[in-house]
Amino acid sequence: MKFFKLTLCFLLLFLSGCSTNKEATAMTTNYFPSESAQHEGTWLTWPQRYTYGRHYRAEIEPTWIAMTKALTGDERVHIIAYNAAEQRRITKLLTHAKVTMSQVDFTLAKSDDVWARDTGPLFVRQPNGKLAIADFKFNGWGNKAPHQYDNRLPAAVAKAKKLPLLRMPGLVLEGGSIEMDGHGTAMLCRSSVLNRNRNPGVSQAQAEAALTKAFGVTHFIWLDGVKGEDITDAHIDGMARFYDDRTLLTVSKSDFNRLYDGIHQQDYERLQTATNAAGKRYKLVTLPLTAKNVRGLDYQGSYLNYYVGNKVVLVPTYHDRNDQAALQIYRRLYPDRKVVGIDVTALYRYGGMLHCVTQQQPVG
């Protein structure tokens, strides 16, 4: 009987969004603004030495300094620092780099790693127009990595910024596993969202119901993806991105198989025939891969994992001859923003690029 009650309670939590916690709960449909909509700021989880050591931190930290310097020209940068000692150290680094520190603030919270897109706060606009943070469970991409602190980061940010925390029980979700165009459409891979290592027993229909409640999306583009080829089980933001509600960014058909071993061409065909929430087919804009394998790796790099700020577009670069071709495409796409190349060679060796380590906070 006790097991039955617990199971019934879990089902009710999942289906209705009810919560026994004091935090607010998503009882009505929220709205997820487009990533390119006006930002209040950008969240970064700063590299620290406590999980993977000083060498890891030193390798990738220059990317965080470069991102912060580029973004503080026209929006705030909110930094999650592991502790007060790290805050002091980061402040010295940024001051030395001549970053405008009046545009930077800190939230002290322990973290396991740096992937703010997956573990940081996912901001939504509630029906009353105010911002809140949607809090899905994070389990280290299917229990592949330490995650006890990262799983708590949305709650830590909500508490620090005095924002409602909308508990989303019953669904594990990383921010990089879902792309939303801000106009009702979401794009995802079954290999990461519906993987048994995240959401055993959760059907596609149940996942869609939870995502509609959390983000207000009503139209879904599902790719199969591929399991086990990287730690994320093929996040969508490494395969295709929304430029707007009429345009998708991806790679050429011949390059698509190079993104992940074992990925099916049927997924590319789904992108070619995908429609938005209004039933209109998307235009596809293709970006190159790097001309050569990224230094120290046996595969090429992608330029899809970029980040849009208020006045800048941060684009991953690799010291490759195709860097300039990718930067030129983004200059055409975003003529009113400054396109800034950020060297991600070191970061890419650990499995991610710029979109993976940033999280936008909409104006609100």
C-alpha positions, 0 to 999 in steps of 0.5 A: 500500500505504501508503494502504491501511495508513493507511485500515485503521488509521483504520477500526480506530481508529474501530471499536475505539477503539484508540489509539497515544497514552498516554492511556486509550482508551474500550474499554468502555461509559461512562456520561453522568450527567444534566446535573441530577445533582449537580455537582462544578462548572461549567466556563467558558471566559472571554472573551479579546481575542486572537481577536476583540478587546477589544470582543467581550470587553467586550460579553459578559464581564458574562454570565460574571461573573453566571454565576460569581456565581450558581453559586458559592453551591453548586458550584465554578466552573472557569475556563479563562483564556487566560494568567496575565495574564488570570487576574489580570484575571478575579480582579480582576473577580470580587473586585470583584463580590463572588464567593466566590473560594474556590469558583473555580479556574483552568486556564490554556489558550489558547482561540479562543472561549467556547463551553465546551459545544462545546469544553470537557471532556465528562465521563463516568463509566467502568465503574469509577465514576471520571470521565474526559473524552471527547475528540472532535475539534472543527473549528470547526463545519465549519471555519467558525471558528478552532479550533486551540486549542479543539480542545485544551481537553479534553486541557488540562483532563485534564492539569491535573486529572489525569483520564483522556483518552478519545480518540474518533477518527473522529468530530467532535462538539460538546457542544451537538449532542447531548442526553442524558437520563442514562438511555440516550437521546440526541437529535441533529440529522443536519444537525450531527452527520452533516454532511459538513463534520464527518464525511464518510462516517460513517453514522448507524449508525457515529455511534451505535456511537461514541456508545454507546461514549463515553456509554453511550447505546443509544436515539437520537432523530434530527431532520433539522435544517437546514444552513447557517442558523447556524454550528452547522447547528442544534444540538439544544440550541436546539430541544429539551432533556431535562428528565428521562427522561420530559419534553422541553422545546421550543417550540410547534408554531407557534414551531418554524419560527421557530427556523430557516428551512427546518426541517421540521414533520416534526421537530416531529412526531418530538418529539411521538412520541419515546419514551425508552429504556424505550419510554415516550412523552415529555411535551412542555413548551413554552416561549415565544420572546421576544415581539419580535425581540432587540435588534439582530437580526431574529429572536426569542430562545429560553429553551430554552438554560438551565443547571441548577446544584446549587441554581440554574437559569440562564435566558437573558433579553432585556429582553423581556416574555416573560422573566417567563413563561419564568422562571415555567415554570422555577420550576414545573419546578425548585421546589427550585432558585433560578431566576436570569435572566441577560441574554444580549442581547449574547451572543445576537448572537454566536449562543448563550446559557447552555447553549452556554457552560457545561459541568457536571462531575459529582460523582466 
